[in-house]
Amino acid sequence: LARVGPVVAAGARAGARAAAIQIDPAQIDAAVGAAAPELDPTNTHVAVSREGARGSTVTVRVDYDDVVRVPLVGWLVGGSVRISAAAVMRQEFG
């Protein structure tokens, strides 16, 4: 679980960089996937929130449901743990 946090954060940063220069959700998702190829796409959720036009902020939040592979830990916390990261950047278009 500890190694997944920085990967999720890297995906959020890459997604925010992509969202700062374009509006296409597919391109933003692709940027997240390219920066965090270790994450299973079926367990990865990307949300984009825009404040307004050029100069305003855009926030990208990446949530990843990591499957717990250690039996005792899985018994304590359940079958998966949600790991989240968000990044904010200034929009360069609009």
C-alpha positions in Angstrom: 0.0 0.0 0.0 2.8 2.4 0.8 4.3 2.3 -2.7 1.0 3.1 -4.4 0.5 6.6 -2.7 3.4 8.3 -4.6 2.2 6.7 -7.9 -1.3 8.0 -7.4 0.1 11.5 -6.6 2.2 11.4 -9.8 -0.9 10.5 -11.8 -2.8 13.4 -10.3 0.0 15.8 -11.1 0.2 14.6 -14.7 -3.6 14.8 -15.0 -3.5 18.4 -13.7 -0.8 19.4 -16.2 -2.9 17.9 -19.0 -6.1 19.6 -17.7 -4.3 22.9 -17.6 -3.8 23.0 -21.3 -6.8 21.1 -22.7 -10.4 20.1 -21.9 -10.6 16.6 -23.4 -11.3 14.1 -20.6 -9.8 11.2 -22.6 -6.5 13.1 -22.9 -6.5 13.8 -19.2 -7.2 10.2 -18.4 -4.4 9.2 -20.8 -2.0 11.5 -19.0 -2.9 9.9 -15.7 -2.4 6.4 -17.1 1.0 7.3 -18.7 2.3 8.7 -15.4 1.0 5.8 -13.3 1.1 2.7 -15.5 1.3 0.5 -12.3 -2.3 1.4 -11.5 -5.1 -0.9 -12.7 -7.3 1.3 -14.9 -10.4 -0.5 -13.8 -9.7 0.6 -10.2 -8.7 4.1 -11.1 -11.1 7.0 -11.0 -10.3 10.5 -12.3 -12.3 13.6 -11.5 -11.7 17.1 -13.0 -13.0 20.3 -11.4 -12.6 23.6 -13.1 -13.1 27.0 -11.4 -13.6 29.1 -14.6 -11.7 30.3 -17.6 -8.0 31.0 -18.4 -6.0 31.9 -15.3 -8.4 30.0 -13.0 -7.6 26.8 -11.3 -8.3 23.2 -12.4 -8.1 20.4 -9.9 -7.6 16.7 -10.8 -8.4 14.1 -8.2 -7.3 10.5 -8.7 -8.8 7.8 -6.5 -7.4 4.3 -6.6 -8.9 1.2 -5.0 -5.9 -0.9 -4.1 -6.6 -4.5 -3.5 -5.2 -5.8 -0.2 -3.0 -8.8 -0.8 -2.0 -9.6 2.8 -4.6 -11.8 4.5 -4.4 -10.4 8.0 -4.5 -6.7 6.8 -7.3 -7.6 4.4 -9.3 -9.0 7.3 -8.8 -5.8 9.3 -9.5 -3.2 6.6 -11.5 -5.1 4.0 -10.7 -6.2 0.5 -9.4 -2.9 -0.8 -8.2 0.5 0.4 -9.0 3.7 -1.4 -5.9 5.9 -2.0 -6.5 9.4 -3.2 -4.4 12.4 -4.4 -5.3 15.7 -5.9 -3.3 18.4 -7.8 -4.2 21.9 -8.7 -2.8 24.0 -11.6 -3.7 27.2 -13.4 -5.6 26.8 -16.7 -3.7 28.1 -19.7 -6.6 28.3 -22.1 -10.1 29.5 -22.2 
